[in-house]
Amino acid sequence: MTESYVDAAVAARIAAARAKREREAVQRAELSEARQAGLEARKRAKSRRLYCATCARRQWRGTFYRCPLGCGAAVCRKYAHCGNTHLKQCDNRAEAS
């Protein structure tokens, strides 16, 4: 049996649909990789920012100190009450009896 025009047209449409699905899959994979890279960069940038452990104000270089009890949290220098209240929240503080 010979291949008719209709069979050839159907085969061409099937091949075009398959090629389109493959292109879309490649595009989705590229977008997913770019999204993951962007999310990781955002997470790294966020982790570099410092906030006061008590009042949650953004801290800049030279405007904070670290908790003296060793938990590593940043505490305001600007407000005296921040250092005092954080010491009560610190995991390394001695329990009050």
PAZAPA-4460 file (N, C-alpha, C; in steps of 0.05 Angstrom, whole numbers, plus 32768, in hexadecimal, padded with zeros to 4 digits):
% residues 97
    n_x    n_y    n_z   ca_x   ca_y   ca_z    c_x    c_y    c_z   seq   type   mol
   8010   7FE9   8000   8000   8000   8000   8011   8019   8000     1      M     A
   8009   802C   7FF1   8018   8045   7FF0   800F   8058   8005     2      T     A
   8021   806A   800D   801A   807E   8022   800A   8094   8015     3      E     A
   7FF4   809B   8020   7FE3   80B0   8014   7FEB   80CB   8020     4      S     A
   7FDF   80E0   8014   7FE3   80FB   801D   7FDA   80FF   803A     5      Y     A
   7FC4   80F2   8041   7FB9   80F5   805C   7FCB   80E8   8070     6      V     A
   7FD6   80D1   806A   7FE8   80C3   807C   8002   80D4   8080     7      D     A
   800B   80E0   806B   8023   80F1   806D   801D   810A   807E     8      A     A
   8005   8116   807A   7FFE   812E   808A   7FFB   8127   80A7     9      A     A
   7FEF   8110   80AD   7FEC   8108   80C9   8008   8103   80D6    10      V     A
   801A   80F5   80C7   8035   80F0   80D1   8044   810A   80D6    11      A     A
   8040   811E   80C5   804E   8138   80C8   8043   8146   80E1    12      A     A
   8029   8145   80E5   801D   8152   80FD   8027   8145   8116    13      R     A
   8028   812A   8116   8032   811C   812E   804F   8123   8133    14      I     A
   805F   8125   811F   807C   812C   8122   807E   8149   812C    15      A     A
   806D   815B   8122   806E   8177   812B   8066   8179   8149    16      A     A
   8051   816A   8150   8048   816A   816C   805E   815F   817F    17      A     A
   806B   814A   8176   8081   813E   8186   8098   8152   818A    18      R     A
   809F   815F   8174   80B5   8173   8175   80AD   818A   8187    19      A     A
   8094   8193   8186   808B   81A8   8198   808C   81A0   81B5    20      K     A
   8084   8188   81BB   8085   817F   81D7   80A2   817D   81E1    21      R     A
   80B4   8175   81D0   80D0   8173   81D8   80DC   818F   81DC    22      E     A
   80D5   81A3   81CB   80DE   81BE   81CE   80D4   81CA   81E9    23      R     A
   80BA   81C5   81EE   80AE   81CF   8207   80BB   81C2   8220    24      E     A
   80C1   81A9   821E   80CE   819B   8234   80EA   81A7   823A    25      A     A
   80F9   81AC   8225   8113   81B9   8228   8110   81D5   8234    26      V     A
   80FD   81E4   822A   80F8   81FF   8234   80F1   81FE   8252    27      Q     A
   80DF   81EB   825A   80D8   81E9   8276   80F0   81E1   8287    28      R     A
   8101   81D0   827D   8119   81C8   828C   812C   81E0   8290    29      A     A
   812F   81F0   827B   8140   8208   827D   8135   821C   8291    30      E     A
   811B   8221   828F   810E   8233   82A2   8110   8229   82BF    31      L     A
   810D   820F   82C2   810F   8204   82DD   812C   8208   82E8    32      S     A
   8140   8203   82D8   815C   8207   82E1   8160   8225   82E8    33      E     A
   8156   8237   82D7   815A   8254   82DD   814B   825B   82F7    34      A     A
   8133   8250   82FB   8124   8256   8313   8133   824C   832C    35      R     A
   813E   8234   832A   814D   8229   8341   8165   823A   8347    36      Q     A
   8174   8243   8332   818B   8254   8337   8183   826E   8343    37      A     A
   816D   8279   833A   8163   8292   8346   815B   828F   8363    38      G     A
   814D   8279   8369   8145   8274   8385   815D   8271   8397    39      L     A
   8171   8262   838D   8189   825F   839E   8198   8279   83A2    40      E     A
   8199   828A   838D   81A6   82A4   8390   8197   82B5   83A4    41      A     A
   817C   82B4   83A3   816C   82C4   83B6   8170   82BA   83D2    42      R     A
   8171   82A0   83D5   8176   8295   83F0   8191   829D   83FB    43      K     A
   81A5   829C   83EB   81C0   82A5   83F4   81C0   82C2   83FC    44      R     A
   81B3   82D3   83EC   81B2   82F0   83F2   81A2   82F5   840B    45      A     A
   818D   82E6   8410   817D   82E9   8428   818D   82E0   8440    46      K     A
   819C   82CB   843E   81AB   82C2   8455   81C2   82D5   845D    47      S     A
   81CA   82E6   844A   81DF   82FA   8451   81D4   8312   8460    48      R     A
   81BA   8316   845F   81AE   832C   846E   81AC   8326   848B    49      R     A
   81B1   833A   849C   81AF   8336   84B9   8198   8346   84C4    50      L     A
   818A   833A   84D7   8175   8348   84E5   8179   8344   8503    51      Y     A
   8171   8357   8512   8173   8355   852F   8162   833E   8539    52      C     A
   816D   832F   854C   815F   8317   8556   8147   8320   8567    53      A     A
   8147   8338   8571   8131   8341   8582   811D   8352   8574    54      T     A
   8126   8368   8568   8113   837B   855C   810F   8377   853E    55      C     A
   811F   8366   8531   811C   835E   8515   8122   8376   8502    56      A     A
   8131   838A   850B   8139   839F   84F9   8152   8396   84E9    57      R     A
   8154   839F   84D1   816A   8398   84C0   8183   83A4   84CC    58      R     A
   8199   8394   84CC   81B2   839D   84D8   81C7   83A0   84C2    59      Q     A
   81D6   83B5   84C4   81EC   83BB   84B1   8206   83B8   84BF    60      W     A
   821C   83B7   84B0   8236   83B4   84BB   823C   83C8   84D1    61      R     A
   8244   83BE   84E8   824B   83D0   84FE   8233   83D9   850F    62      G     A
   821B   83D0   8509   8204   83D8   8519   81F9   83C2   852B    63      T     A
   8207   83AC   852C   81FE   8396   853D   8215   8388   854A    64      F     A
   820F   8378   855E   8223   8366   856A   8217   834A   856B    65      Y     A
   8228   8337   8570   821E   831B   8572   8217   8315   858F    66      R     A
   8205   8303   8593   81FD   82FB   85AD   8215   82F2   85BD    67      C     A
   821A   82FD   85D5   8231   82F5   85E5   8230   82D8   85EF    68      P     A
   8219   82CC   85EE   8217   82B0   85F8   821C   829B   85E2    69      L     A
   8223   82A4   85CB   822C   8292   85B6   8217   8287   85A3    70      G     A
   81FF   8291   85A3   81EC   8286   8590   81F0   8292   8574    71      C     A
   81FF   82A8   8572   8206   82B3   8558   81F2   82C6   854D    72      G     A
   81DD   82CC   855B   81C8   82DE   8551   81D2   82FB   8551    73      A     A
   81CA   830B   853D   81D1   8327   853C   81BD   8336   854E    74      A     A
   81C8   8349   855E   81B8   8359   8571   81BF   8376   856D    75      V     A
   81AB   8388   856D   81AF   83A4   8569   81C3   83B0   857D    76      C     A
   81D2   83C3   8573   81E2   83D4   8585   81D2   83ED   858B    77      R     A
   81C0   83F4   8579   81B2   840E   857B   819F   840E   8592    78      K     A
   8192   83F8   8598   817E   83F7   85AD   8187   83E5   85C4    79      Y     A
   818A   83F0   85DC   8194   83E0   85F2   8181   83C9   85F9    80      A     A
   8167   83CD   85F6   8154   83B8   85FE   8157   839F   85EC    81      H     A
   8161   83A2   85D4   8164   838A   85C3   8178   8376   85CF    82      C     A
   818F   8380   85D8   81A2   836E   85E3   8198   8360   85FC    83      G     A
   818A   836E   860D   817F   8362   8626   816A   834E   8620    84      N     A
   8157   8354   860E   8142   8341   8609   814C   8329   85FA    85      T     A
   8160   832C   85E9   8169   8315   85DA   8177   8300   85ED    86      H     A
   8184   830A   8601   8191   82F8   8614   817D   82E5   8621    87      L     A
   8164   82EE   8624   8150   82DD   862F   8147   82C8   861B    88      K     A
   8149   82CE   8601   8140   82BC   85EC   8155   82A8   85E4    89      Q     A
   816E   82AE   85EA   8185   829E   85E1   8183   8281   85EA    90      C     A
   8188   826F   85D8   8187   8252   85DF   819E   824A   85F2    91      D     A
   81B4   8259   85F2   81CB   8252   8603   81CA   825E   861E    92      N     A
   81B6   826D   8625   81B5   827A   863F   81AF   8266   8655    93      R     A
   81B8   826C   866D   81B2   825A   8684   8195   825E   868B    94      A     A
   8188   8249   8692   816B   824A   869A   8169   8257   86B5    95      E     A
   8155   8269   86B7   8150   8276   86D1   8143   8262   86E4    96      A     A
   814C   8262   86FD   8140   824F   8710   812C   825C   8722    97      S     A
***
